């Protein structure tokens, strides 16, 4: 769950209960937001800051003094400051109205690393928006200004602990502009999530020995020799090995094979990892996959009755690591 952000940030239990009730009320009132959400005036909240409360007390004291001494100049100054406060309140809320917010993605990370949720904020109005910040509990983005028609990516960094999915159920956008007399904010409930791979083992036993075959496809780093024919395209095949002319004729995606080179590949089997603990096995497999990918060695994965044929490349690595992350139906990871 979130820790307690402003305006209810406190270690006192009653403050936490007030915040949780307010958050539940906002969720039931707003429901789940669409992937692209525009902020309306009715969903923007506003409260005075500490500076704003002191400002209000000061102007009230000036009003009492003006009435006591019947000083016209004092009345003018008091009403001027009061009008300035009301204008600041209006501008603070207006600073968020009409902003368009949408999810811009999150890259997979390993457990223990920070997941960077990217949120795009677009200002479609003709006026500049100032002092904007996104937050999720104790996590906050940088403070940015948006010019007319400008769009900017804000980043919320959420810590991860377990493999599976890290979820960002709720985040907010806030502003103190102008004068920091008021704080205006809006909550958004988009139910965002990012994939968390298992943490790679710091030390792992050696992987199973590679098997050598002739006449198979080669990596980009290895030279191409004699053309040996075509085969069905697999994820991870280099784009320059795709037979584009054959694809134009038949509509079937094929890859070229070259003979005369020895290709090493290895199978990584969950059931054959030398350890009894499930999470340790997954960490060892993660280490083997990363090492094989770094060495540009073809590798296959067997886990939970599913096989990923030997291949290499970013797509193949992601498929294998995703299978490890979700092994056992794990969909729960860290909640933010």
DRENDO-1510 file (C-alpha; in Angstrom, 1 decimal, always signed):
<recs>
REC; n; res; u; v; w
REC; 1; UNK; +0.0; +0.0; +0.0 .
REC; 2; UNK; +1.0; +3.6; -0.3 .
REC; 3; UNK; +2.7; +5.3; +2.6 .
REC; 4; UNK; +1.0; +8.5; +3.6 .
REC; 5; UNK; +1.5; +11.4; +1.2 .
REC; 6; UNK; +0.4; +15.0; +1.8 .
REC; 7; UNK; -2.1; +16.2; +2.9 .
REC; 8; UNK; -2.3; +13.5; +5.5 .
REC; 9; UNK; +1.3; +12.6; +6.0 .
REC; 10; UNK; +1.9; +11.6; +9.6 .
REC; 11; UNK; +3.0; +8.8; +11.8 .
REC; 12; UNK; -0.1; +9.1; +13.9 .
REC; 13; UNK; -2.6; +6.3; +13.3 .
REC; 14; UNK; -5.7; +8.5; +13.0 .
REC; 15; UNK; -4.1; +10.4; +10.2 .
REC; 16; UNK; -3.4; +7.1; +8.3 .
REC; 17; UNK; -7.0; +6.1; +8.8 .
REC; 18; UNK; -8.3; +9.4; +7.4 .
REC; 19; UNK; -6.1; +9.1; +4.4 .
REC; 20; UNK; -7.1; +5.5; +3.7 .
REC; 21; UNK; -10.8; +6.4; +3.9 .
REC; 22; UNK; -10.3; +9.4; +1.6 .
REC; 23; UNK; -8.4; +7.1; -0.9 .
REC; 24; UNK; -11.2; +4.5; -0.8 .
REC; 25; UNK; -13.8; +7.2; -1.3 .
REC; 26; UNK; -11.9; +8.7; -4.3 .
REC; 27; UNK; -11.6; +5.2; -5.9 .
REC; 28; UNK; -15.3; +4.5; -5.5 .
REC; 29; UNK; -16.2; +7.9; -6.8 .
REC; 30; UNK; -13.9; +7.9; -9.8 .
REC; 31; UNK; -13.7; +4.2; -10.6 .
REC; 32; UNK; -10.9; +2.9; -12.9 .
REC; 33; UNK; -9.4; +5.5; -15.2 .
REC; 34; UNK; -9.0; +5.0; -19.0 .
REC; 35; UNK; -5.5; +4.6; -20.4 .
REC; 36; UNK; -5.8; +8.2; -21.6 .
REC; 37; UNK; -7.5; +10.4; -19.0 .
REC; 38; UNK; -8.2; +14.1; -19.1 .
REC; 39; UNK; -8.5; +15.9; -15.8 .
REC; 40; UNK; -11.9; +17.6; -15.2 .
REC; 41; UNK; -12.5; +20.3; -12.6 .
REC; 42; UNK; -14.7; +18.0; -10.5 .
REC; 43; UNK; -11.9; +15.5; -9.7 .
REC; 44; UNK; -9.3; +18.0; -8.7 .
REC; 45; UNK; -8.9; +18.6; -4.9 .
REC; 46; UNK; -7.4; +21.6; -3.2 .
REC; 47; UNK; -6.4; +22.5; +0.3 .
REC; 48; UNK; -4.3; +25.3; +1.8 .
REC; 49; UNK; -0.7; +24.6; +2.7 .
REC; 50; UNK; +1.0; +25.5; +5.9 .
REC; 51; UNK; +2.1; +28.8; +4.3 .
REC; 52; UNK; -1.5; +29.4; +3.2 .
REC; 53; UNK; -2.9; +28.9; +6.7 .
REC; 54; UNK; -0.3; +31.4; +8.1 .
REC; 55; UNK; -1.2; +33.8; +5.2 .
REC; 56; UNK; -4.9; +33.5; +6.1 .
REC; 57; UNK; -4.3; +34.1; +9.8 .
REC; 58; UNK; -2.1; +37.1; +9.0 .
REC; 59; UNK; -4.8; +38.7; +6.8 .
REC; 60; UNK; -7.4; +38.1; +9.4 .
REC; 61; UNK; -5.2; +39.8; +12.0 .
REC; 62; UNK; -4.7; +42.7; +9.6 .
REC; 63; UNK; -8.5; +43.0; +9.2 .
REC; 64; UNK; -9.0; +43.1; +13.0 .
REC; 65; UNK; -6.3; +45.8; +13.3 .
REC; 66; UNK; -7.9; +47.8; +10.4 .
REC; 67; UNK; -11.2; +47.7; +12.1 .
REC; 68; UNK; -9.8; +48.7; +15.5 .
REC; 69; UNK; -7.9; +51.7; +14.2 .
REC; 70; UNK; -10.3; +52.5; +11.3 .
REC; 71; UNK; -7.3; +52.9; +8.9 .
REC; 72; UNK; -8.3; +53.1; +5.3 .
REC; 73; UNK; -4.9; +52.2; +3.9 .
REC; 74; UNK; -4.8; +49.2; +6.2 .
REC; 75; UNK; -8.2; +48.1; +4.8 .
REC; 76; UNK; -6.9; +48.5; +1.2 .
REC; 77; UNK; -3.9; +46.3; +1.9 .
REC; 78; UNK; -6.0; +43.7; +3.7 .
REC; 79; UNK; -8.5; +43.4; +0.9 .
REC; 80; UNK; -5.7; +43.4; -1.6 .
REC; 81; UNK; -4.0; +40.4; +0.1 .
REC; 82; UNK; -7.4; +38.7; +0.5 .
REC; 83; UNK; -8.1; +39.1; -3.2 .
REC; 84; UNK; -4.6; +37.8; -4.0 .
REC; 85; UNK; -5.3; +34.7; -2.0 .
REC; 86; UNK; -8.5; +33.9; -3.8 .
REC; 87; UNK; -6.8; +34.4; -7.2 .
REC; 88; UNK; -4.0; +32.0; -6.1 .
REC; 89; UNK; -6.6; +29.4; -5.1 .
REC; 90; UNK; -8.3; +29.7; -8.5 .
REC; 91; UNK; -5.1; +29.5; -10.4 .
REC; 92; UNK; -3.8; +26.5; -8.4 .
REC; 93; UNK; -6.8; +24.4; -9.4 .
REC; 94; UNK; -6.8; +25.7; -13.0 .
REC; 95; UNK; -3.2; +24.7; -13.3 .
REC; 96; UNK; -4.3; +21.0; -13.5 .
REC; 97; UNK; -7.6; +21.3; -15.3 .
REC; 98; UNK; -7.5; +19.9; -18.9 .
REC; 99; UNK; -4.2; +18.0; -18.6 .
REC; 100; UNK; -4.2; +14.7; -20.5 .
REC; 101; UNK; -2.4; +11.8; -18.7 .
REC; 102; UNK; -1.6; +8.4; -20.2 .
REC; 103; UNK; +0.7; +5.5; -19.4 .
REC; 104; UNK; +3.9; +5.4; -21.5 .
REC; 105; UNK; +5.2; +2.0; -20.4 .
REC; 106; UNK; +7.6; +0.4; -18.0 .
REC; 107; UNK; +10.6; -1.7; -18.8 .
REC; 108; UNK; +11.0; -5.2; -17.2 .
REC; 109; UNK; +13.5; -5.3; -14.3 .
REC; 110; UNK; +14.9; -7.9; -12.0 .
REC; 111; UNK; +13.7; -8.3; -8.5 .
REC; 112; UNK; +15.4; -5.9; -6.2 .
REC; 113; UNK; +15.8; -3.3; -8.9 .
REC; 114; UNK; +13.7; -0.1; -9.5 .
REC; 115; UNK; +10.8; -0.2; -12.0 .
REC; 116; UNK; +10.5; +3.1; -13.8 .
REC; 117; UNK; +6.9; +3.8; -14.7 .
REC; 118; UNK; +6.7; +6.4; -17.4 .
REC; 119; UNK; +3.6; +8.6; -17.4 .
REC; 120; UNK; +3.0; +11.1; -20.2 .
REC; 121; UNK; +1.4; +14.4; -19.3 .
REC; 122; UNK; +0.2; +16.6; -22.2 .
REC; 123; UNK; -0.9; +20.2; -22.0 .
REC; 124; UNK; -3.4; +20.8; -24.8 .
REC; 125; UNK; -4.3; +24.3; -23.7 .
REC; 126; UNK; -2.8; +27.7; -24.8 .
REC; 127; UNK; -1.6; +28.6; -21.3 .
REC; 128; UNK; +1.6; +27.4; -19.6 .
REC; 129; UNK; +1.3; +24.9; -16.7 .
REC; 130; UNK; +3.8; +25.3; -13.9 .
REC; 131; UNK; +5.3; +23.3; -11.0 .
REC; 132; UNK; +3.8; +19.9; -12.0 .
REC; 133; UNK; +4.8; +16.8; -10.1 .
REC; 134; UNK; +3.7; +13.1; -10.1 .
REC; 135; UNK; +3.8; +11.0; -7.0 .
REC; 136; UNK; +2.9; +7.6; -5.6 .
REC; 137; UNK; +3.2; +7.5; -1.9 .
REC; 138; UNK; +6.8; +8.4; -0.9 .
REC; 139; UNK; +7.9; +8.2; -4.6 .
REC; 140; UNK; +7.8; +11.5; -6.5 .
REC; 141; UNK; +8.9; +12.6; -10.0 .
REC; 142; UNK; +10.9; +15.7; -10.9 .
REC; 143; UNK; +9.0; +19.0; -10.9 .
REC; 144; UNK; +8.4; +20.2; -14.5 .
REC; 145; UNK; +6.7; +23.0; -16.4 .
REC; 146; UNK; +4.6; +22.4; -19.6 .
REC; 147; UNK; +4.3; +24.9; -22.3 .
REC; 148; UNK; +1.2; +25.2; -24.6 .
REC; 149; UNK; +0.8; +22.0; -26.6 .
REC; 150; UNK; +3.8; +20.4; -24.9 .
REC; 151; UNK; +4.0; +16.8; -23.7 .
REC; 152; UNK; +6.5; +15.4; -21.3 .
REC; 153; UNK; +7.3; +12.0; -19.7 .
REC; 154; UNK; +7.3; +11.9; -15.9 .
REC; 155; UNK; +9.0; +8.9; -14.3 .
REC; 156; UNK; +7.9; +7.2; -11.1 .
REC; 157; UNK; +10.5; +4.8; -9.7 .
REC; 158; UNK; +9.0; +2.0; -7.7 .
REC; 159; UNK; +11.1; -0.5; -5.7 .
REC; 160; UNK; +10.5; -4.2; -6.4 .
REC; 161; UNK; +11.0; -7.1; -4.0 .
REC; 162; UNK; +9.5; -10.2; -5.7 .
REC; 163; UNK; +9.3; -11.7; -9.2 .
REC; 164; UNK; +6.0; -11.4; -11.0 .
REC; 165; UNK; +4.3; -8.1; -11.5 .
REC; 166; UNK; +4.8; -4.8; -9.7 .
REC; 167; UNK; +1.5; -2.9; -9.7 .
REC; 168; UNK; +0.9; +0.8; -9.5 .
REC; 169; UNK; -2.8; +0.9; -8.5 .
REC; 170; UNK; -2.9; +4.6; -7.8 .
REC; 171; UNK; -0.8; +7.7; -8.4 .
REC; 172; UNK; -1.4; +11.4; -8.3 .
REC; 173; UNK; -0.4; +14.7; -9.9 .
REC; 174; UNK; -0.1; +17.9; -7.8 .
REC; 175; UNK; +1.0; +21.5; -8.0 .
REC; 176; UNK; +1.8; +24.3; -5.6 .
REC; 177; UNK; +1.6; +27.1; -8.2 .
REC; 178; UNK; +1.3; +30.0; -7.6 .
REC; 179; UNK; +2.9; +31.2; -4.3 .
REC; 180; UNK; +2.6; +27.8; -2.6 .
REC; 181; UNK; -0.4; +29.0; -0.7 .
REC; 182; UNK; -2.5; +26.1; -1.9 .
REC; 183; UNK; -1.9; +22.5; -2.9 .
REC; 184; UNK; -4.0; +21.1; -5.7 .
REC; 185; UNK; -3.9; +17.4; -6.6 .
REC; 186; UNK; -5.8; +14.7; -8.5 .
REC; 187; UNK; -5.7; +10.9; -8.0 .
REC; 188; UNK; -5.6; +8.5; -10.9 .
REC; 189; UNK; -6.4; +4.8; -10.8 .
REC; 190; UNK; -5.1; +3.1; -14.0 .
REC; 191; UNK; -4.0; -0.2; -12.5 .
REC; 192; UNK; -0.6; -0.2; -14.1 .
REC; 193; UNK; +1.8; -3.0; -13.8 .
REC; 194; UNK; +5.3; -4.0; -14.9 .
REC; 195; UNK; +7.0; -7.3; -15.2 .
REC; 196; UNK; +9.7; -8.3; -12.7 .
REC; 197; UNK; +12.1; -11.0; -13.6 .
REC; 198; UNK; +13.7; -13.2; -10.9 .
REC; 199; UNK; +16.9; -11.8; -9.4 .
REC; 200; UNK; +20.0; -13.4; -11.0 .
REC; 201; UNK; +22.0; -15.6; -8.7 .
REC; 202; UNK; +25.3; -14.0; -7.6 .
REC; 203; UNK; +27.0; -17.3; -7.8 .
REC; 204; UNK; +25.7; -20.3; -9.8 .
REC; 205; UNK; +27.0; -23.7; -10.7 .
REC; 206; UNK; +28.2; -24.1; -14.3 .
REC; 207; UNK; +25.3; -24.6; -16.8 .
REC; 208; UNK; +24.8; -27.8; -18.7 .
REC; 209; UNK; +27.4; -28.4; -21.5 .
REC; 210; UNK; +26.6; -27.0; -24.9 .
REC; 211; UNK; +25.8; -29.2; -27.8 .
REC; 212; UNK; +27.4; -28.6; -31.2 .
REC; 213; UNK; +25.5; -28.9; -34.5 .
REC; 214; UNK; +26.5; -28.2; -38.1 .
REC; 215; UNK; +24.6; -26.3; -40.8 .
REC; 216; UNK; +22.4; -24.2; -38.5 .
REC; 217; UNK; +21.8; -20.5; -38.5 .
REC; 218; UNK; +24.6; -18.3; -37.3 .
REC; 219; UNK; +24.8; -15.2; -35.1 .
REC; 220; UNK; +25.5; -11.8; -36.5 .
REC; 221; UNK; +28.9; -11.8; -35.0 .
REC; 222; UNK; +29.9; -15.0; -36.9 .
REC; 223; UNK; +30.5; -15.0; -40.6 .
REC; 224; UNK; +28.0; -16.4; -43.1 .
REC; 225; UNK; +29.3; -19.2; -45.2 .
REC; 226; UNK; +27.5; -21.4; -47.9 .
REC; 227; UNK; +23.8; -20.9; -48.2 .
REC; 228; UNK; +22.0; -24.1; -47.2 .
REC; 229; UNK; +18.3; -23.3; -47.7 .
REC; 230; UNK; +15.3; -21.8; -45.9 .
REC; 231; UNK; +13.5; -22.7; -42.7 .
REC; 232; UNK; +10.6; -21.3; -40.6 .
REC; 233; UNK; +11.4; -18.0; -38.9 .
REC; 234; UNK; +12.0; -18.2; -35.1 .
REC; 235; UNK; +11.9; -15.3; -32.6 .
REC; 236; UNK; +15.4; -14.1; -32.1 .
REC; 237; UNK; +16.5; -14.6; -35.7 .
REC; 238; UNK; +18.5; -11.5; -37.1 .
REC; 239; UNK; +16.5; -9.4; -39.5 .
REC; 240; UNK; +19.2; -9.7; -42.1 .
REC; 241; UNK; +18.7; -13.5; -42.2 .
REC; 242; UNK; +15.0; -13.1; -43.2 .
REC; 243; UNK; +14.2; -14.2; -46.7 .
REC; 244; UNK; +12.3; -11.1; -47.7 .
REC; 245; UNK; +11.9; -12.1; -51.4 .
REC; 246; UNK; +10.4; -15.4; -50.4 .
REC; 247; UNK; +8.1; -13.5; -48.0 .
REC; 248; UNK; +6.9; -11.2; -50.8 .
REC; 249; UNK; +6.0; -14.2; -52.9 .
REC; 250; UNK; +4.4; -16.5; -50.4 .
REC; 251; UNK; +3.6; -14.4; -47.4 .
REC; 252; UNK; +5.4; -16.9; -45.1 .
REC; 253; UNK; +8.2; -15.6; -42.9 .
REC; 254; UNK; +11.4; -17.7; -43.5 .
REC; 255; UNK; +15.0; -17.5; -42.4 .
REC; 256; UNK; +18.1; -18.3; -44.4 .
REC; 257; UNK; +20.4; -21.2; -43.2 .
REC; 258; UNK; +24.1; -21.3; -43.8 .
REC; 259; UNK; +26.3; -24.4; -43.7 .
REC; 260; UNK; +29.9; -25.0; -42.9 .
REC; 261; UNK; +29.9; -23.6; -39.3 .
REC; 262; UNK; +29.7; -25.2; -35.9 .
REC; 263; UNK; +26.9; -23.7; -33.7 .
REC; 264; UNK; +26.8; -24.3; -30.0 .
REC; 265; UNK; +23.4; -24.5; -28.2 .
REC; 266; UNK; +22.3; -25.6; -24.8 .
REC; 267; UNK; +19.2; -26.6; -23.0 .
REC; 268; UNK; +18.4; -25.1; -19.6 .
REC; 269; UNK; +16.0; -27.4; -17.7 .
REC; 270; UNK; +14.2; -26.3; -14.5 .
REC; 271; UNK; +14.0; -29.9; -13.3 .
REC; 272; UNK; +17.7; -30.4; -13.7 .
REC; 273; UNK; +18.9; -27.4; -11.7 .
REC; 274; UNK; +21.0; -28.7; -8.8 .
REC; 275; UNK; +19.0; -27.2; -6.0 .
REC; 276; UNK; +15.7; -28.0; -4.1 .
REC; 277; UNK; +14.4; -24.5; -3.5 .
REC; 278; UNK; +12.2; -23.2; -6.3 .
REC; 279; UNK; +13.3; -19.5; -6.0 .
REC; 280; UNK; +17.0; -20.5; -6.0 .
REC; 281; UNK; +16.4; -22.6; -9.1 .
REC; 282; UNK; +14.8; -19.7; -10.9 .
REC; 283; UNK; +17.7; -17.4; -9.8 .
REC; 284; UNK; +20.2; -19.9; -11.2 .
REC; 285; UNK; +18.3; -20.2; -14.5 .
REC; 286; UNK; +18.2; -16.4; -14.7 .
REC; 287; UNK; +21.9; -16.2; -14.3 .
REC; 288; UNK; +22.5; -18.9; -17.0 .
REC; 289; UNK; +20.2; -17.1; -19.4 .
REC; 290; UNK; +21.9; -13.8; -19.0 .
REC; 291; UNK; +25.4; -15.3; -19.3 .
REC; 292; UNK; +24.3; -17.2; -22.5 .
REC; 293; UNK; +22.7; -14.2; -24.0 .
REC; 294; UNK; +25.8; -12.1; -23.3 .
REC; 295; UNK; +28.0; -14.8; -25.0 .
REC; 296; UNK; +25.6; -15.0; -28.0 .
REC; 297; UNK; +25.1; -18.7; -27.4 .
REC; 298; UNK; +21.9; -20.3; -28.6 .
REC; 299; UNK; +20.0; -21.7; -25.6 .
REC; 300; UNK; +16.6; -23.3; -25.0 .
REC; 301; UNK; +14.5; -23.5; -21.9 .
REC; 302; UNK; +12.3; -26.2; -20.4 .
REC; 303; UNK; +10.0; -25.3; -17.5 .
REC; 304; UNK; +6.6; -26.4; -16.3 .
REC; 305; UNK; +6.0; -28.6; -19.4 .
REC; 306; UNK; +6.8; -25.7; -21.8 .
REC; 307; UNK; +9.7; -25.6; -24.2 .
REC; 308; UNK; +11.4; -22.6; -25.8 .
REC; 309; UNK; +13.6; -23.9; -28.7 .
REC; 310; UNK; +17.2; -22.8; -28.7 .
REC; 311; UNK; +17.6; -19.2; -30.0 .
REC; 312; UNK; +19.2; -16.0; -29.0 .
REC; 313; UNK; +18.4; -12.3; -29.0 .
REC; 314; UNK; +16.4; -9.8; -27.0 .
REC; 315; UNK; +13.0; -11.3; -27.8 .
REC; 316; UNK; +14.0; -14.8; -26.9 .
REC; 317; UNK; +15.6; -13.6; -23.7 .
REC; 318; UNK; +12.4; -11.8; -22.7 .
REC; 319; UNK; +10.2; -14.8; -23.4 .
REC; 320; UNK; +12.4; -17.1; -21.3 .
REC; 321; UNK; +12.7; -14.6; -18.4 .
REC; 322; UNK; +9.0; -13.9; -18.4 .
REC; 323; UNK; +8.3; -17.7; -18.1 .
REC; 324; UNK; +10.6; -17.7; -15.0 .
REC; 325; UNK; +8.9; -14.6; -13.6 .
REC; 326; UNK; +5.4; -16.0; -13.9 .
REC; 327; UNK; +6.4; -19.6; -12.9 .
REC; 328; UNK; +3.8; -21.1; -10.6 .
REC; 329; UNK; +1.1; -18.6; -11.6 .
REC; 330; UNK; +2.9; -15.8; -9.8 .
REC; 331; UNK; +1.1; -12.6; -10.7 .
REC; 332; UNK; +1.5; -10.8; -7.4 .
REC; 333; UNK; +4.9; -8.9; -7.0 .
REC; 334; UNK; +5.2; -5.6; -5.3 .
REC; 335; UNK; +2.2; -3.2; -4.9 .
REC; 336; UNK; +2.9; +0.5; -4.9 .
</recs>
